[in-house]
Amino acid sequence: MEALSSFVGAINSIVWGPLMLLLILGVGFFLQAGLKFMPLLRIGTGFRLLWQGRKSKGEGQITPFNALMTSLSATIGTGNIAGVATAVFLGGPGALFWMWMTALVGMATKYAEAVLAVKYREQDELGNFVGGPMYYIKNGLDKKWYWLAPLFAGFGAIAGFGIGNGVQANSVANVINTSFGVPNIVTGLVLMVLTAGVILGGIKRIGDVAGKLVPFMAIAYIVAGLVVLLINISELGNAISMVFTYAFTPVAATGGFAGAAVMAAIRFGVARGVFSNEAGLGSAPIAHAAASTAGPVNQGLIAMLGTFIDTIIVCSITGLAIISSGVWSSGESGAALTSLAFETALPGLGGYIIAISLSVFAFTTILGWSFYGEKCVEFFFGVKSLVPFRILWCLAIPLGAAADLGFVWLLADTLNAMMAIPNLIALALLSPVVFKVTREFFASDGATEKSSAAE
C-alpha cells in the first residue's frame, strides 16, 4: 500500500505540477484573449441573464439559474474554507493573488465550457439533455480525438467518489465530531439519508434544492466573513498589501510559518484556485448542459459567474479573514486555520460558524458531484446505470465518513487533475467554434441580450 501511495503521489506531483498549472492558465488566457476579454467586460450582462434565468428559456430540464446553482453546489465547498487556508499555509499570503489570477482567466474557460456543452449536448433515451466534455469531444471534434471522451468520463466517474463523496463526507464527519461530539458514522448515515432524498429524484430535484440552498449558504458565509473583516478592519489594508507583495516576493519564516518562495505562492495559489472553482476541470459544463436556456452564449455568460462568485468573492473573504486576523503564520492549516481566524474575531462563535458552513458546503458538493458522476457513468452504460449509480453513491457516504481517507484523497486529487487534460485539449481545439458563436451572438441584430434586457 505504501508503494502504491508513493506511486500515486509521484503522479500527483506531475499532474498538479508547473506544466499542468501552466496549461490551465495558458488555455484560460488564450480563450480570454481570443474573446477579447469579453467575460470580464460582460460580468454585468451575466448577472442580468442570471436574474432573468430563474425561468426556463428553452429546451432543458432545469432553469439557467438552477444550472448555475447546481454548478456552484459542487464548487462552493471545502475548497473555499480548507483549500484557501492550505494555499496560504503553504504559499503565504501571495497565494491569494494567484488564486485571483486563476479566476480571471478561468472565467473565460468556464464560459467556453458552457458554450460548448449546450451547443453539442444530446438527448438520452429518457429525453433528458446530457452534455459536458465527453459530448463536445464526441460531437465537436474529429473521430481521431474521440479517445479523449471516454478518458475524461472514466477519470470523472472514479474521481467523483473520492473528491465529491468520500472526502466531503469525511470532512463533515470530522468537523461535526470535533465541534459537537457526534460519532463519524452517525453523521455519515444522516448525510446518506439526506442525499438519497435529493439525488434519487434526479437533476430536477438537485436543481431545486441547489437553487434554494446554495444562495442561502453562500450569502450567510459571506456575511459572516464580512463581519470578521469589519472587526479586523484596521489590519485589512496591511493584509491586502501582503497579498500583492508576497505574490512576487519570497516570504520569510515567521511564527509557525515555514516561509515560501514565489514559486510556492504561484503553485499553491493556482492549484487551490482550480480545485475550488473547477475552471478547466470540465465538471461544471455537465450541469450547464441540462439548462433550459435560450442558447449557448446565454448559458456561457451565466456559467462564467460561477468562477467569479466562488473565487473572487467567497475565497477572497476566507483568505483576507485569515491574513487580516494574523493567524496565517500560526502553523495551523486547512479548515482549522480558517476556524482559528473566525474564532479569533468572534470568540465562542467563529468555530461553530465554520463547522456549520463546512458541513453545508460539503453536503451540496456531494449533491452536485453525484450528477457529474452519474453523467460520466451514463456515457458508458446508458440510462440503465442511473438508479444503480445513485444507490451506490449514497452507500459510499457513510463509508467515507468513517474511513481514513489519506490515500483516497491523494488518488481523487490526482484523477481530478487528470480530468483537466482531455478537457483542456478539447477547449483549445474547439476555441474557433467558441469565438465564432460569440461573435455572431453579439453581432446579430436581434441579439438575445437586447431582447431579454427589455423583458
C-alpha positions as CSV (number, residue, x, y, z in Angstrom):
1,M,0.0,0.0,0.0
2,E,2.9,2.3,0.8
3,A,4.4,1.7,-2.6
4,L,1.1,2.4,-4.3
5,S,0.7,5.6,-2.3
6,S,4.2,6.7,-3.3
7,F,3.4,5.9,-7.0
8,V,0.2,7.9,-6.9
9,G,2.0,10.7,-5.0
10,A,4.6,10.9,-7.8
11,I,1.9,11.2,-10.4
12,N,0.1,13.8,-8.3
13,S,3.2,15.9,-8.2
14,I,3.3,15.8,-12.0
15,V,-0.4,16.4,-12.8
16,W,-0.5,19.3,-10.3
17,G,3.0,20.4,-11.1
18,P,4.2,23.5,-13.1
19,L,3.3,22.1,-16.5
20,M,-0.3,21.4,-15.6
21,L,-0.7,24.8,-13.9
22,L,0.8,26.4,-17.0
23,L,-1.6,24.5,-19.2
24,I,-4.6,25.6,-17.2
25,L,-3.5,29.3,-17.1
26,G,-2.3,29.2,-20.7
27,V,-5.6,27.8,-22.2
28,G,-7.5,30.2,-20.0
29,F,-5.5,33.2,-21.1
30,F,-5.7,32.1,-24.8
31,L,-9.5,31.9,-24.5
32,Q,-9.7,35.2,-22.7
33,A,-7.6,36.9,-25.3
34,G,-9.5,35.3,-28.2
35,L,-12.8,36.5,-26.7
36,K,-11.2,40.0,-26.4
37,F,-11.7,39.9,-22.6
38,M,-15.5,39.8,-23.1
39,P,-16.0,37.6,-19.9
40,L,-14.5,40.4,-17.8
41,L,-16.3,43.2,-19.6
42,R,-19.7,41.4,-19.6
43,I,-20.0,40.5,-15.9
44,G,-23.0,42.8,-15.6
45,T,-24.7,41.1,-18.6
46,G,-24.1,37.7,-16.9
47,F,-25.7,38.8,-13.7
48,R,-28.7,40.2,-15.6
49,L,-29.2,37.0,-17.5
50,L,-28.8,35.0,-14.3
51,W,-31.6,37.0,-12.7
52,Q,-33.8,36.5,-15.8
53,G,-32.8,32.8,-15.8
54,R,-35.0,32.0,-12.9
55,K,-37.5,30.9,-15.5
56,S,-37.0,28.4,-18.4
57,K,-36.0,30.0,-21.7
58,G,-35.8,26.9,-24.0
59,E,-35.3,23.1,-24.0
60,G,-33.8,21.5,-21.0
61,Q,-34.6,20.1,-17.6
62,I,-33.7,22.9,-15.2
63,T,-33.7,26.7,-15.4
64,P,-30.4,28.6,-16.2
65,F,-30.4,29.9,-12.7
66,N,-30.6,26.4,-11.1
67,A,-28.0,25.1,-13.6
68,L,-25.5,27.7,-12.1
69,M,-26.6,26.9,-8.6
70,T,-26.0,23.1,-9.3
71,S,-22.6,24.0,-10.6
72,L,-21.9,26.2,-7.5
73,S,-23.2,23.5,-5.2
74,A,-20.2,21.4,-6.3
75,T,-17.6,24.2,-6.4
76,I,-18.5,26.2,-3.2
77,G,-17.3,23.5,-0.8
78,T,-14.3,22.6,1.3
79,G,-12.0,24.3,-1.2
80,N,-13.4,27.7,-0.1
81,I,-12.7,27.0,3.5
82,A,-9.9,24.4,3.8
83,G,-8.4,24.9,0.3
84,V,-7.8,28.6,0.6
85,A,-6.3,28.1,4.1
86,T,-4.0,25.4,2.7
87,A,-2.9,27.7,-0.1
88,V,-2.0,30.5,2.4
89,F,-0.3,28.0,4.7
90,L,1.9,26.5,2.0
91,G,2.4,29.5,-0.3
92,G,2.0,32.5,2.0
93,P,-0.4,35.5,1.6
94,G,0.7,35.9,-2.1
95,A,-1.1,32.6,-2.9
96,L,-4.4,34.5,-2.7
97,F,-3.2,36.8,-5.6
98,W,-2.6,33.8,-7.8
99,M,-6.0,32.4,-6.9
100,W,-7.4,35.7,-8.3
101,M,-5.4,35.4,-11.5
102,T,-6.6,31.9,-11.9
103,A,-10.2,33.1,-11.6
104,L,-9.8,36.0,-14.0
105,V,-8.6,33.7,-16.8
106,G,-10.8,30.9,-15.5
107,M,-13.9,32.9,-16.3
108,A,-13.1,32.6,-20.0
109,T,-12.5,28.8,-19.5
110,K,-15.9,28.3,-17.7
111,Y,-17.6,30.4,-20.4
112,A,-16.2,28.3,-23.2
113,E,-17.0,25.1,-21.4
114,A,-20.7,26.0,-21.0
115,V,-21.0,27.3,-24.6
116,L,-19.7,24.0,-26.0
117,A,-21.7,21.9,-23.5
118,V,-25.0,23.5,-24.7
119,K,-24.0,23.5,-28.4
120,Y,-23.0,19.9,-28.6
121,R,-25.4,18.3,-26.0
122,E,-27.5,15.3,-26.8
123,Q,-30.8,13.8,-25.5
124,D,-30.7,10.4,-23.9
125,E,-33.3,7.7,-24.0
126,L,-35.4,9.4,-21.3
127,G,-35.4,12.7,-23.4
128,N,-33.1,14.5,-20.9
129,F,-30.3,16.7,-22.2
130,V,-26.8,15.4,-21.5
131,G,-23.6,17.2,-22.2
132,G,-20.1,18.1,-21.0
133,P,-16.6,17.5,-22.2
134,M,-17.2,13.9,-23.3
135,Y,-20.0,15.1,-25.6
136,Y,-18.3,18.1,-27.1
137,I,-15.3,15.9,-27.7
138,K,-17.5,13.3,-29.3
139,N,-19.7,15.7,-31.4
140,G,-17.4,18.6,-32.0
141,L,-14.0,17.1,-32.8
142,D,-12.8,14.7,-35.5
143,K,-13.0,11.0,-34.7
144,K,-9.3,10.7,-34.2
145,W,-9.8,12.7,-30.9
146,Y,-12.7,10.5,-29.7
147,W,-10.4,8.6,-27.2
148,L,-10.4,11.8,-25.1
149,A,-14.1,11.4,-24.4
150,P,-14.0,8.1,-22.5
151,L,-10.8,9.2,-20.9
152,F,-12.5,12.2,-19.3
153,A,-15.6,10.3,-18.4
154,G,-13.6,7.5,-16.8
155,F,-11.5,9.9,-14.7
156,G,-14.6,11.8,-13.7
157,A,-16.6,8.7,-12.7
158,I,-13.8,7.5,-10.4
159,A,-12.7,10.8,-9.1
160,G,-16.2,11.7,-8.1
161,F,-16.4,9.0,-5.4
162,G,-13.3,10.5,-3.8
163,I,-13.3,14.2,-4.3
164,G,-17.1,14.6,-4.4
165,N,-18.2,12.0,-2.0
166,G,-15.9,10.3,0.5
167,V,-13.6,13.3,1.1
168,Q,-16.7,15.6,1.6
169,A,-18.4,13.1,4.0
170,N,-15.2,12.7,5.9
171,S,-14.7,16.4,6.2
172,V,-18.3,16.9,7.6
173,A,-18.0,13.9,10.0
174,N,-14.7,15.2,11.4
175,V,-15.8,18.8,11.9
176,I,-19.1,17.7,13.5
177,N,-17.3,15.3,15.8
178,T,-14.8,17.9,16.8
179,S,-17.4,20.7,17.4
180,F,-20.4,18.7,18.7
181,G,-19.1,15.3,19.7
182,V,-21.2,13.3,17.2
183,P,-19.7,10.0,16.1
184,N,-18.5,9.9,12.5
185,I,-20.7,7.0,11.4
186,V,-23.8,8.7,12.7
187,T,-23.0,11.8,10.7
188,G,-22.4,9.6,7.7
189,L,-25.7,7.9,8.0
190,V,-27.6,11.2,8.3
191,L,-25.8,12.5,5.3
192,M,-26.7,9.3,3.4
193,V,-30.4,9.7,4.1
194,L,-30.4,13.4,3.2
195,T,-28.5,12.8,0.0
196,A,-30.8,9.9,-1.0
197,G,-33.8,12.1,-0.5
198,V,-32.4,14.6,-3.1
199,I,-30.5,12.7,-5.8
200,L,-33.0,9.8,-6.2
201,G,-35.2,12.5,-7.7
202,G,-32.7,13.3,-10.4
203,I,-31.4,16.6,-11.8
204,K,-34.7,18.5,-11.3
205,R,-34.7,17.8,-7.6
206,I,-31.0,18.5,-7.3
207,G,-31.5,21.8,-9.2
208,D,-34.5,22.8,-7.0
209,V,-32.6,22.1,-3.8
210,A,-29.4,23.8,-5.0
211,G,-31.4,26.8,-6.2
212,K,-32.6,27.4,-2.7
213,L,-29.8,26.1,-0.5
214,V,-26.7,27.5,-2.4
215,P,-27.7,31.2,-2.4
216,F,-28.6,31.0,1.3
217,M,-25.4,29.3,2.3
218,A,-23.2,31.5,0.2
219,I,-24.8,34.7,1.4
220,A,-24.7,33.6,5.1
221,Y,-21.0,32.7,4.8
222,I,-20.2,36.0,3.0
223,V,-22.0,38.0,5.7
224,A,-20.1,36.2,8.5
225,G,-16.9,36.7,6.7
226,L,-17.6,40.4,6.2
227,V,-18.2,40.7,9.9
228,V,-14.8,39.2,10.6
229,L,-13.2,41.6,8.1
230,L,-15.0,44.5,9.7
231,I,-13.7,43.5,13.2
232,N,-10.2,43.3,11.7
233,I,-10.7,46.5,9.6
234,S,-7.5,48.1,11.0
235,E,-5.4,45.3,9.6
236,L,-7.3,44.9,6.3
237,G,-5.1,47.3,4.3
238,N,-1.9,45.6,5.5
239,A,-3.4,42.2,4.6
240,I,-4.2,43.3,1.0
241,S,-0.7,44.8,0.8
242,M,0.8,41.4,1.8
243,V,-1.2,39.6,-0.8
244,F,0.3,41.8,-3.6
245,T,3.8,42.0,-2.1
246,Y,4.3,38.3,-1.4
247,A,2.8,37.3,-4.8
248,F,6.2,38.4,-6.3
249,T,8.5,38.4,-3.2
250,P,9.6,35.4,-1.1
251,V,8.1,35.4,2.4
252,A,10.4,34.7,5.3
253,A,9.6,32.2,8.0
254,T,7.7,33.7,10.9
255,G,5.8,32.1,13.8
256,G,4.7,28.7,12.8
257,F,5.0,29.5,9.1
258,A,8.0,27.9,7.4
259,G,8.5,30.5,4.7
260,A,7.7,30.2,1.0
261,A,9.3,31.1,-2.3
262,V,7.4,32.9,-5.0
263,M,7.0,29.6,-7.0
264,A,5.2,28.2,-3.9
265,A,2.8,31.1,-3.9
266,I,2.1,30.6,-7.6
267,R,1.8,26.8,-7.5
268,F,-0.5,26.5,-4.5
269,G,-2.5,29.6,-5.4
270,V,-3.2,28.3,-8.9
271,A,-3.8,24.7,-7.7
272,R,-6.1,25.5,-4.9
273,G,-7.9,28.1,-7.1
274,V,-8.6,25.5,-9.7
275,F,-9.6,23.0,-7.1
276,S,-12.1,25.5,-5.7
277,N,-13.7,26.9,-8.8
278,E,-13.0,23.9,-11.1
279,A,-12.4,26.1,-14.2
280,G,-10.8,23.8,-16.8
281,L,-11.6,20.6,-15.0
282,G,-14.7,20.1,-17.1
283,S,-17.1,19.2,-14.3
284,A,-19.4,22.4,-14.4
285,P,-20.4,22.1,-18.1
286,I,-22.1,18.8,-17.3
287,A,-24.7,20.8,-15.2
288,H,-25.0,23.7,-17.6
289,A,-25.8,21.2,-20.5
290,A,-29.1,20.5,-18.7
291,A,-30.2,24.1,-18.7
292,S,-33.4,25.2,-20.5
293,T,-31.5,28.2,-22.0
294,A,-32.1,30.4,-25.0
295,G,-28.7,29.5,-26.4
296,P,-25.1,28.5,-25.8
297,V,-23.8,32.1,-25.3
298,N,-26.6,32.9,-22.8
299,Q,-25.6,30.0,-20.7
300,G,-21.9,30.7,-21.1
301,L,-22.4,34.2,-19.7
302,I,-24.2,32.8,-16.7
303,A,-21.7,29.9,-16.2
304,M,-18.7,32.2,-16.0
305,L,-20.2,33.9,-12.9
306,G,-19.6,30.6,-11.1
307,T,-15.8,31.3,-11.1
308,F,-16.3,34.9,-10.2
309,I,-18.6,34.1,-7.2
310,D,-16.6,31.2,-6.0
311,T,-13.1,32.7,-6.1
312,I,-13.2,36.5,-6.4
313,I,-15.9,36.7,-3.7
314,V,-16.0,33.7,-1.4
315,C,-12.4,32.6,-1.5
316,S,-11.2,36.2,-1.1
317,I,-13.3,36.6,2.1
318,T,-11.7,33.4,3.5
319,G,-8.2,34.4,2.6
320,L,-8.4,38.0,3.8
321,A,-10.0,36.9,7.0
322,I,-7.1,34.5,7.7
323,I,-4.4,37.1,6.8
324,S,-6.0,40.1,8.5
325,S,-6.6,38.2,11.7
326,G,-2.8,37.5,11.9
327,V,-3.2,33.7,12.3
328,W,-1.9,32.8,8.8
329,S,1.6,32.3,10.4
330,S,0.3,30.3,13.4
331,G,1.3,26.9,11.9
332,E,-2.3,25.7,11.6
333,S,-3.6,24.6,8.1
334,G,-6.7,23.7,6.3
335,A,-10.1,24.2,7.9
336,A,-8.5,24.5,11.4
337,L,-6.8,27.7,10.2
338,T,-10.0,29.2,8.8
339,S,-11.8,28.2,12.0
340,L,-9.0,29.9,14.1
341,A,-9.3,33.1,12.1
342,F,-13.1,33.3,12.7
343,E,-12.8,32.3,16.3
344,T,-10.2,35.0,16.9
345,A,-12.6,37.6,15.6
346,L,-15.7,36.0,17.1
347,P,-14.7,34.1,20.3
348,G,-17.1,31.3,21.1
349,L,-19.0,31.6,17.8
350,G,-16.5,31.7,14.9
351,G,-15.6,28.0,15.2
352,Y,-19.2,26.9,15.1
353,I,-19.8,29.2,12.0
354,I,-17.0,27.4,10.2
355,A,-18.2,23.9,11.3
356,I,-21.8,24.6,10.1
357,S,-20.6,26.3,6.9
358,L,-18.2,23.4,6.0
359,S,-21.0,20.9,6.7
360,V,-23.5,22.6,4.4
361,F,-20.9,23.3,1.7
362,A,-19.7,19.7,1.7
363,F,-23.3,18.4,1.6
364,T,-24.1,20.4,-1.5
365,T,-20.8,19.3,-3.1
366,I,-22.0,15.7,-2.6
367,L,-25.2,16.6,-4.4
368,G,-23.5,18.4,-7.3
369,W,-20.9,15.8,-7.9
370,S,-23.5,13.0,-7.8
371,F,-24.9,14.4,-11.0
372,Y,-21.4,14.8,-12.6
373,G,-20.6,11.2,-11.7
374,E,-23.8,9.7,-13.0
375,K,-23.5,11.5,-16.4
376,C,-19.9,10.2,-16.7
377,V,-21.2,6.7,-16.0
378,E,-24.2,7.2,-18.3
379,F,-21.8,8.0,-21.1
380,F,-20.6,4.4,-20.9
381,F,-23.6,2.4,-19.9
382,G,-26.7,4.5,-20.8
383,V,-29.7,5.4,-18.6
384,K,-30.0,1.9,-17.1
385,S,-27.0,2.8,-15.0
386,L,-28.6,5.9,-13.3
387,V,-30.5,4.3,-10.4
388,P,-27.8,1.8,-9.5
389,F,-25.2,4.6,-9.6
390,R,-27.3,6.8,-7.3
391,I,-27.8,3.9,-4.8
392,L,-24.1,3.2,-4.8
393,W,-23.3,6.9,-4.4
394,C,-25.5,7.0,-1.3
395,L,-24.0,3.9,0.2
396,A,-20.5,5.2,-0.2
397,I,-21.2,8.2,2.0
398,P,-21.1,6.5,5.5
399,L,-18.1,4.5,4.4
400,G,-16.2,7.7,3.5
401,A,-17.3,9.4,6.8
402,A,-15.9,6.6,8.9
403,A,-12.7,5.8,6.9
404,D,-9.2,7.0,6.9
405,L,-9.1,8.8,3.6
406,G,-5.4,9.7,3.2
407,F,-4.9,7.5,0.1
408,V,-8.4,8.2,-1.2
409,W,-7.8,11.9,-1.1
410,L,-4.5,11.5,-2.9
411,L,-6.0,9.3,-5.6
412,A,-9.1,11.5,-6.1
413,D,-7.0,14.7,-6.2
414,T,-4.8,13.1,-8.9
415,L,-7.7,11.9,-11.0
416,N,-9.4,15.2,-10.6
417,A,-6.4,16.9,-12.2
418,M,-6.2,14.3,-14.9
419,M,-9.8,15.2,-15.9
420,A,-8.5,18.5,-17.0
421,I,-6.1,17.2,-19.6
422,P,-8.6,15.9,-22.2
423,N,-10.9,18.8,-21.4
424,L,-8.2,21.5,-21.9
425,I,-7.1,19.8,-25.2
426,A,-10.7,19.9,-26.4
427,L,-11.2,23.5,-25.4
428,A,-8.1,24.6,-27.3
429,L,-9.1,22.6,-30.4
430,L,-12.7,23.9,-30.3
431,S,-11.8,27.5,-29.4
432,P,-12.6,28.7,-33.0
433,V,-16.2,27.5,-32.5
434,V,-16.4,29.4,-29.2
435,F,-15.1,32.6,-30.8
436,K,-17.4,32.3,-33.9
437,V,-20.5,31.6,-31.9
438,T,-19.7,34.5,-29.5
439,R,-19.1,37.0,-32.4
440,E,-22.3,36.0,-34.1
441,F,-24.3,36.4,-30.9
442,F,-23.1,39.9,-30.2
443,A,-23.2,41.0,-33.8
444,S,-26.8,39.8,-34.5
445,D,-29.4,42.5,-34.8
446,G,-31.8,40.6,-32.6
447,A,-29.2,39.6,-30.0
448,T,-30.8,37.8,-27.1
449,E,-29.1,40.1,-24.8
450,K,-31.0,43.1,-26.2
451,S,-34.4,41.4,-26.3
452,S,-34.0,39.9,-22.8
453,A,-32.9,43.2,-21.4
454,A,-36.2,44.7,-22.4
455,E,-38.3,41.9,-20.7
